């Protein structure tokens, strides 16, 4: 994300029930922040949790068992692609 995009602001208008507005006012006051600052922080945190949650790989039980069996199978040797990836990774790490 470019610096310009990060600093650009837009206006969002939203209608909420009165009790939500009262919660916002109380919570912002308790943290010594403006309502806008509190709202932006809360929405950012909630959005990040949703996005991060969807980035996690979810496996069904059968997939978990297949993956565990593949990872623990000592008779299998790494593929050529995996060996290359390991060498590339080691080369990058040695440059640090």
C-alpha positions, -999 to +999 in steps of 0.1 A: +000+000+000+015+034-010+021+061+016-004+083-002-031+056+001-023+051+038-027+088+046-057+094+024-089+098+044-126+093+034-158+099+052-181+070+062-216+078+073-233+052+094-266+051+113-266+031+146-291+025+173-290+050+202-276+024+226-246+018+203-239+055+201-241+057+239-216+028+242-193+045+217-194+077+237-187+060+270-159+038+257-142+066+239-144+088+270-130+060+292-099+057+269-096+095+266-100+093+228-123+110+204-153+090+192-138+090+157-104+077+169-121+050+190-144+039+161-115+038+136-094+017+160-123-007+168-133-012+132-096-017+121-091-043+147-123-061+139-116-061+102-080-073+107-093-102+128-118-112+101-092-110+073-065-129+093-091-155+103-098-162+067-061-165+059-057-195+082-058-228+065-087-249+076-085-286+071-112-312+076-104-343+097-096-364+067-072-337+053-056-334+087-049-371+088-035-371+053-012-342+060+000-357+093+007-390+076+026-373+048+047-353+073+055-383+094+063-408+066+100-414+070+101-435+039+093-406+016+122-384+004+117-347-004+107-339-040+131-321-063+111-289-059+112-291-021+149-298-021+154-267-044+132-246-022+152-257+009+185-247-008+171-214-019+158-207+016+192-216+031+210-193+006+187-164+015+191-170+053+229-171+049+228-137+033+212-121+064 
